[in-house]
Amino acid sequence: MSAFETVIGLEIHAELATRSKIYCSCSTAFGAEVNTHTCPICTGMPGVLPVLNKKVVEYAVMAGLAMNCEITEYGKQDRKNYFYPDLPKAYQTSQYDLPICKNGYLEIEADGKVKRIGITRIHIEEDAGKLIHDPYRGQSLIDYNRCGVPLIEIVTEPDMRSPAEAKAFLEKVKSILEYTGVSDCKMQEGSLRCDVNLSVRPMGQKEFGTRTEMKNINSFSAAVRAMENERERQIDLIESGGEVVQATRKWDDVKGESSQMRSKEEAHDYRYFPEPDLVPIVVDKEWVERIRRALPELPDARKARYMSVFGLSAYDAGILTASRKTADYFEQAVQEGASPKAAANRIMVDISALLTEKGLEEIPFAPVYLAKTLALVEAGTVSSTAAKKIIEALFEEVKEPAEIAKEKGLLQVSDESALVPIIQRIIDENPKAVAELQAGKEKAMGFFVGQAMRASKGSANPAVIHKLVREMLKK
């Protein structure tokens, strides 16, 4: 398998965060009763006249600028003729030869290397409806609520050479779309999904192999599994004397296998022609510059700032800035007085684990409560272990960390007069450990701390224990 090189290109579809659809005023809100967010325009009734939502163009330009694209000043929209069972007008309004954005790139880091991935184009189009299959009746029903929800499609160059690189690119795109507010990127709701184009070729060969496309994968982990499976399938096929057929395939993540849906179409199969019911799209330079000035600080710039201003490592800064929500939370905690390193560690370890465990997307308590918890640790009022318990409690009920510590008996004992008898007893009962520590074996200190913590039921301040042990042994 090492004798083959993998070639991957992606087509990423992101639903835009507009309140209304691309050509009508129907709501884009997710989860409504079926077929309630519809009208004659988005259901494609004869004689209707669509009008392009200006916010769609603005969001597309914003995404393009954030991904280093050129912006097309004079563009248009096209009809893509193809039978969509969930698009009642039987064609999709998209863009063909004049996309809004083109010739962009993003830099990713994968396998310890930084690599530039080319972006061929970003264009706008309408989403299709949703088929609901009823296995008991043997019927398929259609919900048209999603018809006409605005999309951008981000098409890459075939520059990725491994599933790890493709995953890094997907994560980078998701991060940028969230930072700019262009899309909410809720993959579980279908607002971000991707098609994977993949081929293999013998190492050293310049010509691309025959590619296949896997459609509508809506999780990064599923995309990686699909790519790994398809790579192995194509290599096995070639090595056994077969040929890869250019086709569209469907990935079943539960079964861990793909199946062929149809032979792959080319552009001419869609019979594109200019959309006669929509005027050209004119994006003047002044509008582009207004959008450029409105761009927020993007993930790469924020990562660099966290490293220089807060002294975080490249790894920590990268984890924190991957999500705008996480980065905002971290900065607010620091503004409330938290140590940057301590706040970063708690967010990346304790809080991240609890979010996953409880299936939550947002931290249920304000950053000030994290700052107050860390202040208790810094003051020696509670231990680092107790701070973890306070954070766990904050996930259940939001209240003052000091109050939680008191209620749960987490307050740390720093009173030397209360700890001296405990430590004296441990010294008297463990002459071997005393001798080892006096001989310079520092590991023995861990024994004393552990014994004192056990005797105090975890309430003793480890720093005070260290201090008292050394002082009492000198005497």
C-alpha positions as CSV (number, residue, x, y, z in Angstrom):
1,M,0.0,0.0,0.0
2,S,3.0,2.3,0.5
3,A,3.7,2.1,-3.2
4,F,0.6,4.3,-3.9
5,E,0.0,8.0,-3.3
6,T,-3.4,9.2,-2.3
7,V,-4.8,12.3,-4.0
8,I,-7.8,14.1,-2.3
9,G,-9.9,17.1,-3.2
10,L,-12.9,18.3,-1.2
11,E,-16.2,20.0,-2.0
12,I,-17.5,21.5,1.3
13,H,-21.1,22.7,1.5
14,A,-21.9,25.2,4.3
15,E,-25.4,26.6,4.9
16,L,-25.2,30.3,5.5
17,A,-26.4,31.9,8.7
18,T,-29.1,34.1,7.0
19,R,-32.5,34.4,8.6
20,S,-34.3,34.0,5.3
21,K,-33.7,31.9,2.2
22,I,-31.6,32.7,-0.8
23,Y,-34.5,33.8,-3.2
24,C,-37.5,34.3,-0.9
25,S,-38.4,35.5,2.6
26,C,-39.1,32.1,4.1
27,S,-37.3,31.3,7.3
28,T,-34.2,29.2,7.4
29,A,-34.7,28.1,11.1
30,F,-33.9,24.4,11.7
31,G,-36.3,22.0,13.2
32,A,-39.7,23.5,12.1
33,E,-42.7,21.3,11.4
34,V,-42.3,19.7,8.0
35,N,-43.2,21.9,4.9
36,T,-44.1,25.0,7.0
37,H,-41.2,27.2,5.9
38,T,-42.1,27.1,2.2
39,C,-43.7,29.3,-0.5
40,P,-44.2,29.2,-4.2
41,I,-40.7,30.5,-4.9
42,C,-38.7,28.0,-2.9
43,T,-40.9,25.1,-4.0
44,G,-40.3,26.2,-7.6
45,M,-43.9,26.9,-8.8
46,P,-44.2,28.0,-12.4
47,G,-44.3,31.8,-13.0
48,V,-42.6,32.9,-9.8
49,L,-39.8,35.4,-9.7
50,P,-36.8,34.8,-7.4
51,V,-34.8,37.7,-5.9
52,L,-31.3,37.2,-4.6
53,N,-30.7,37.8,-0.9
54,K,-28.0,40.4,-0.6
55,K,-26.7,38.9,2.7
56,V,-25.9,35.7,0.8
57,V,-23.5,37.6,-1.4
58,E,-22.0,39.4,1.6
59,Y,-21.4,36.2,3.5
60,A,-19.8,34.5,0.4
61,V,-17.5,37.4,-0.1
62,M,-16.6,37.4,3.6
63,A,-15.7,33.7,3.4
64,G,-13.7,34.3,0.3
65,L,-11.7,37.1,1.8
66,A,-11.0,35.0,4.9
67,M,-9.7,32.2,2.6
68,N,-7.5,34.4,0.5
69,C,-9.7,34.3,-2.6
70,E,-10.0,36.7,-5.5
71,I,-13.5,38.3,-5.6
72,T,-15.4,38.3,-8.9
73,E,-16.7,41.8,-9.6
74,Y,-19.2,40.8,-12.3
75,G,-20.8,37.4,-12.0
76,K,-24.0,35.5,-12.6
77,Q,-26.0,32.5,-11.6
78,D,-26.7,29.4,-13.6
79,R,-29.3,26.6,-13.8
80,K,-27.7,23.2,-13.1
81,N,-30.1,20.7,-14.8
82,Y,-30.2,17.5,-12.9
83,F,-33.0,15.4,-11.4
84,Y,-33.3,16.2,-7.7
85,P,-36.2,14.3,-6.2
86,D,-36.1,16.8,-3.3
87,L,-36.0,20.0,-5.5
88,P,-39.4,20.2,-7.1
89,K,-38.3,22.4,-10.0
90,A,-35.9,19.7,-11.2
91,Y,-32.9,22.0,-11.4
92,Q,-30.6,23.8,-9.0
93,T,-29.8,27.5,-9.2
94,S,-26.0,27.6,-8.7
95,Q,-23.0,29.1,-10.4
96,Y,-20.9,27.7,-13.2
97,D,-18.2,29.7,-14.9
98,L,-18.3,32.9,-12.8
99,P,-18.2,32.0,-9.1
100,I,-18.2,34.8,-6.5
101,C,-14.7,33.7,-5.2
102,K,-11.8,32.0,-6.9
103,N,-8.1,31.2,-6.6
104,G,-7.8,31.1,-2.8
105,Y,-5.8,29.0,-0.3
106,L,-5.5,28.0,3.3
107,E,-2.4,26.8,5.2
108,I,-2.9,23.7,7.3
109,E,-0.6,21.8,9.7
110,A,-0.7,18.0,9.5
111,D,1.8,15.3,10.2
112,G,4.1,18.0,11.7
113,K,4.3,20.0,8.4
114,V,2.7,23.2,7.2
115,K,1.1,22.9,3.8
116,R,-0.8,25.3,1.5
117,I,-4.1,23.9,0.1
118,G,-5.5,25.6,-3.0
119,I,-9.1,26.7,-3.2
120,T,-10.4,26.6,-6.8
121,R,-13.7,28.4,-6.1
122,I,-16.4,29.4,-3.7
123,H,-19.8,29.8,-5.2
124,I,-23.4,30.3,-4.0
125,E,-26.3,28.0,-4.6
126,E,-29.6,26.8,-3.1
127,D,-29.9,23.7,-0.9
128,A,-32.3,20.9,-1.7
129,G,-35.1,19.5,0.5
130,K,-34.9,16.4,2.6
131,L,-36.1,13.0,1.8
132,I,-37.6,11.1,4.7
133,H,-37.7,7.3,4.1
134,D,-40.4,5.3,5.8
135,P,-39.2,1.7,5.8
136,Y,-42.5,0.3,7.2
137,R,-44.6,1.7,4.4
138,G,-42.0,1.4,1.8
139,Q,-42.4,5.1,1.0
140,S,-40.3,8.3,0.8
141,L,-41.7,11.6,2.0
142,I,-40.3,15.0,1.2
143,D,-39.8,17.9,3.6
144,Y,-39.3,21.1,1.5
145,N,-38.3,23.3,4.4
146,R,-34.6,23.1,3.4
147,C,-35.3,24.0,-0.2
148,G,-33.8,27.4,-1.0
149,V,-31.6,27.6,2.2
150,P,-28.5,29.4,0.9
151,L,-25.2,27.5,0.6
152,I,-21.7,28.2,-0.3
153,E,-19.7,25.4,-1.9
154,I,-16.0,25.5,-1.3
155,V,-14.1,23.5,-3.9
156,T,-10.4,22.7,-3.3
157,E,-7.6,21.8,-5.6
158,P,-6.5,18.1,-5.4
159,D,-3.7,19.1,-3.1
160,M,-4.2,16.8,-0.1
161,R,-2.3,13.6,0.1
162,S,-3.7,11.9,3.2
163,P,-6.9,11.8,5.3
164,A,-5.0,13.6,8.0
165,E,-4.4,16.6,5.7
166,A,-8.1,16.6,4.6
167,K,-9.3,16.5,8.2
168,A,-7.0,19.4,9.1
169,F,-8.4,21.4,6.1
170,L,-12.0,20.7,7.1
171,E,-11.2,21.8,10.7
172,K,-9.6,25.0,9.4
173,V,-12.6,25.8,7.2
174,K,-15.1,25.1,10.0
175,S,-13.1,27.4,12.3
176,I,-13.0,30.3,9.8
177,L,-16.7,30.0,9.0
178,E,-17.5,30.1,12.7
179,Y,-15.2,33.1,13.4
180,T,-16.7,35.1,10.6
181,G,-20.3,34.2,11.5
182,V,-20.9,33.0,7.9
183,S,-22.3,29.6,9.1
184,D,-23.1,28.0,12.4
185,C,-21.4,24.8,11.1
186,K,-23.8,22.5,13.1
187,M,-22.9,19.3,11.3
188,Q,-25.5,17.4,13.2
189,E,-28.1,19.6,11.6
190,G,-26.5,19.3,8.1
191,S,-25.3,22.9,7.9
192,L,-21.8,21.7,7.1
193,R,-21.1,18.6,5.0
194,C,-18.6,17.6,2.5
195,D,-18.1,15.5,-0.6
196,V,-14.7,13.7,-1.0
197,N,-13.0,13.2,-4.3
198,L,-10.3,10.6,-4.0
199,S,-7.9,8.7,-6.3
200,V,-4.7,6.8,-6.0
201,R,-1.6,6.6,-8.2
202,P,1.7,4.8,-8.1
203,M,4.4,6.8,-6.3
204,G,6.2,9.1,-8.7
205,Q,3.5,9.1,-11.4
206,K,2.4,12.6,-12.5
207,E,-0.9,11.7,-13.9
208,F,-3.9,11.4,-11.6
209,G,-5.7,8.2,-11.2
210,T,-9.4,7.7,-11.7
211,R,-11.3,9.4,-8.9
212,T,-14.5,8.6,-7.1
213,E,-16.7,10.9,-5.1
214,M,-18.4,10.2,-1.8
215,K,-21.3,12.5,-1.1
216,N,-22.7,14.3,1.9
217,I,-20.5,13.2,4.7
218,N,-21.5,15.2,7.8
219,S,-18.8,14.5,10.4
220,F,-15.0,14.8,10.2
221,S,-14.4,11.4,11.8
222,A,-16.7,9.8,9.2
223,A,-14.9,11.6,6.4
224,V,-11.5,10.2,7.6
225,R,-12.9,6.7,7.8
226,A,-14.5,7.0,4.4
227,M,-11.2,8.2,2.9
228,E,-9.2,5.5,4.5
229,N,-11.7,2.9,3.3
230,E,-11.8,4.2,-0.3
231,R,-8.1,4.4,-0.5
232,E,-7.7,0.8,0.5
233,R,-10.6,-0.3,-1.8
234,Q,-9.0,1.4,-4.9
235,I,-5.5,0.0,-4.1
236,D,-6.8,-3.5,-3.6
237,L,-8.8,-3.2,-6.9
238,I,-5.7,-2.0,-8.9
239,E,-3.4,-4.7,-7.3
240,S,-5.9,-7.4,-8.2
241,G,-5.8,-6.4,-11.9
242,G,-9.1,-4.4,-11.9
243,E,-9.8,-0.8,-12.8
244,V,-11.3,2.0,-10.7
245,V,-14.5,3.3,-12.2
246,Q,-15.3,7.0,-12.0
247,A,-18.5,7.0,-9.9
248,T,-20.4,8.6,-7.1
249,R,-20.4,6.5,-4.0
250,K,-22.4,6.5,-0.7
251,W,-20.5,6.0,2.6
252,D,-22.3,4.0,5.3
253,D,-20.4,4.9,8.5
254,V,-22.3,2.3,10.6
255,K,-21.2,-0.6,8.3
256,G,-17.9,1.0,7.5
257,E,-18.3,0.6,3.8
258,S,-19.3,2.4,0.6
259,S,-21.5,1.5,-2.3
260,Q,-21.8,2.8,-5.8
261,M,-24.8,5.1,-6.4
262,R,-24.3,6.1,-10.0
263,S,-21.6,6.9,-12.6
264,K,-20.0,10.3,-12.0
265,E,-21.3,13.2,-14.0
266,E,-19.1,15.8,-15.6
267,A,-20.0,19.5,-16.0
268,H,-21.5,19.1,-19.4
269,D,-23.9,16.4,-18.1
270,Y,-25.6,19.1,-16.0
271,R,-26.3,21.3,-19.1
272,Y,-25.6,24.6,-17.3
273,F,-27.0,27.8,-18.7
274,P,-27.4,31.3,-17.3
275,E,-30.4,31.7,-15.0
276,P,-32.7,34.0,-16.9
277,D,-34.8,35.1,-13.9
278,L,-31.9,36.6,-11.9
279,V,-29.9,39.7,-12.7
280,P,-26.1,39.6,-12.8
281,I,-24.2,39.8,-9.5
282,V,-22.1,43.0,-9.3
283,V,-19.6,43.3,-6.4
284,D,-17.8,46.6,-6.5
285,K,-14.4,47.2,-4.9
286,E,-15.8,49.5,-2.3
287,W,-18.2,46.9,-1.0
288,V,-15.4,44.3,-0.9
289,E,-13.3,46.7,1.2
290,R,-16.1,47.3,3.6
291,I,-16.5,43.6,4.1
292,R,-12.7,43.2,4.5
293,R,-12.6,45.8,7.2
294,A,-15.4,44.0,9.0
295,L,-13.5,40.7,9.2
296,P,-12.8,39.6,12.8
297,E,-9.4,38.5,14.0
298,L,-9.1,35.0,12.4
299,P,-7.8,31.8,14.0
300,D,-4.2,32.0,12.8
301,A,-3.8,35.6,14.0
302,R,-5.4,34.9,17.3
303,K,-3.2,31.8,17.8
304,A,-0.1,34.0,17.2
305,R,-1.4,36.6,19.7
306,Y,-2.0,34.0,22.3
307,M,1.6,32.7,21.9
308,S,3.1,36.2,22.1
309,V,0.8,37.9,24.7
310,F,-0.1,35.0,27.0
311,G,3.0,32.9,26.5
312,L,1.0,29.8,25.5
313,S,2.6,27.0,23.5
314,A,1.7,26.6,19.8
315,Y,-0.2,23.5,20.7
316,D,-2.3,25.1,23.5
317,A,-2.9,28.2,21.4
318,G,-4.0,26.1,18.5
319,I,-6.5,24.1,20.6
320,L,-8.0,27.2,22.2
321,T,-8.4,29.2,19.0
322,A,-9.9,26.4,16.9
323,S,-13.3,27.4,18.2
324,R,-14.3,31.0,18.5
325,K,-16.6,30.2,21.4
326,T,-13.7,28.5,23.3
327,A,-11.3,31.3,22.5
328,D,-13.8,34.0,23.6
329,Y,-14.5,32.1,26.9
330,F,-10.7,31.8,27.5
331,E,-10.1,35.5,27.0
332,Q,-13.0,36.5,29.2
333,A,-11.7,34.3,32.0
334,V,-8.2,35.9,31.7
335,Q,-9.9,39.4,31.8
336,E,-11.5,38.3,35.0
337,G,-8.1,37.7,36.5
338,A,-7.4,34.1,35.7
339,S,-3.8,33.0,34.9
340,P,-3.7,32.3,31.1
341,K,-1.9,29.0,31.5
342,A,-4.1,27.8,34.3
343,A,-7.3,28.8,32.4
344,A,-6.0,27.1,29.3
345,N,-5.3,23.9,31.1
346,R,-8.7,23.8,32.8
347,I,-10.6,24.5,29.5
348,M,-8.6,22.0,27.5
349,V,-8.7,19.2,30.1
350,D,-11.4,19.3,32.7
351,I,-14.0,21.4,30.9
352,S,-13.5,19.8,27.5
353,A,-13.9,16.3,29.1
354,L,-17.1,17.3,30.8
355,L,-18.6,18.9,27.7
356,T,-18.0,15.6,25.8
357,E,-19.3,13.5,28.7
358,K,-22.5,15.5,29.0
359,G,-23.0,16.0,25.3
360,L,-23.0,19.8,25.6
361,E,-21.8,22.4,23.1
362,E,-21.4,25.3,25.4
363,I,-19.9,25.7,28.9
364,P,-22.9,26.2,31.2
365,F,-21.3,28.8,33.5
366,A,-19.7,32.2,32.9
367,P,-16.0,32.7,32.6
368,V,-15.9,34.7,35.9
369,Y,-16.7,31.4,37.7
370,L,-13.7,29.7,36.2
371,A,-11.5,32.7,37.2
372,K,-12.9,32.6,40.8
373,T,-12.2,28.9,41.0
374,L,-8.6,29.4,39.9
375,A,-8.2,32.2,42.3
376,L,-9.1,29.8,45.2
377,V,-6.3,27.5,44.0
378,E,-3.8,30.3,43.8
379,A,-4.7,31.5,47.3
380,G,-4.2,28.0,48.7
381,T,-7.9,27.9,49.7
382,V,-8.5,24.7,47.7
383,S,-6.3,22.2,46.0
384,S,-6.0,21.6,42.3
385,T,-8.0,18.4,42.7
386,A,-10.7,20.2,44.6
387,A,-10.9,22.8,41.8
388,K,-11.8,20.0,39.4
389,K,-14.6,19.0,41.7
390,I,-15.8,22.6,41.9
391,I,-15.9,22.7,38.0
392,E,-17.9,19.5,38.0
393,A,-20.3,21.0,40.4
394,L,-20.7,24.1,38.3
395,F,-21.8,22.0,35.4
396,E,-24.7,20.9,37.6
397,E,-25.6,24.2,39.3
398,V,-24.1,27.6,38.9
399,K,-23.1,29.2,42.2
400,E,-20.1,30.8,43.8
401,P,-17.1,28.5,43.8
402,A,-16.2,29.4,47.4
403,E,-19.7,28.4,48.4
404,I,-19.3,25.1,46.6
405,A,-16.0,24.4,48.3
406,K,-17.5,25.1,51.7
407,E,-20.6,22.9,51.1
408,K,-18.5,20.0,49.7
409,G,-15.8,20.2,52.4
410,L,-13.2,21.1,49.8
411,L,-11.5,23.9,51.7
412,Q,-7.8,23.3,52.2
413,V,-6.3,23.2,55.7
414,S,-3.3,25.6,55.9
415,D,-3.4,26.0,59.6
416,E,0.0,24.7,60.7
417,S,-1.1,24.0,64.3
418,A,-3.7,21.6,62.9
419,L,-1.2,19.8,60.6
420,V,1.8,19.5,63.0
421,P,0.3,16.6,65.1
422,I,-0.6,14.7,61.9
423,I,2.9,15.1,60.4
424,Q,4.6,14.2,63.7
425,R,2.7,10.9,63.9
426,I,3.7,10.1,60.3
427,I,7.4,10.9,61.1
428,D,7.3,8.7,64.3
429,E,5.7,5.8,62.5
430,N,7.9,5.8,59.4
431,P,11.7,6.0,60.3
432,K,12.7,4.4,57.0
433,A,11.0,7.1,55.0
434,V,12.6,9.7,57.3
435,A,16.1,8.3,56.7
436,E,15.5,8.2,52.9
437,L,14.5,11.9,52.9
438,Q,17.4,12.9,55.1
439,A,19.7,11.0,52.7
440,G,18.5,13.2,49.9
441,K,16.0,10.9,48.3
442,E,13.3,13.5,47.3
443,K,10.8,10.8,46.3
444,A,10.3,10.1,50.0
445,M,8.6,13.5,50.3
446,G,5.8,12.2,48.1
447,F,5.2,9.5,50.7
448,F,4.8,12.1,53.5
449,V,2.5,14.3,51.4
450,G,0.4,11.3,50.5
451,Q,0.1,10.1,54.1
452,A,-0.8,13.5,55.3
453,M,-3.4,14.0,52.6
454,R,-4.9,10.7,53.5
455,A,-5.0,11.4,57.2
456,S,-6.6,14.8,56.6
457,K,-9.1,13.3,54.1
458,G,-7.6,15.4,51.3
459,S,-8.0,18.8,53.1
460,A,-4.4,19.5,53.9
461,N,-2.5,22.0,51.8
462,P,0.4,20.1,50.1
463,A,2.7,23.2,50.2
464,V,2.3,23.5,53.9
465,I,2.9,19.8,54.4
466,H,6.2,20.2,52.4
467,K,7.2,23.1,54.6
468,L,6.4,21.4,57.9
469,V,8.0,18.1,57.1
470,R,11.3,19.8,56.3
471,E,11.2,22.1,59.4
472,M,10.3,19.2,61.7
473,L,13.0,16.9,60.4
474,K,15.6,19.6,60.9
475,K,14.6,19.8,64.6
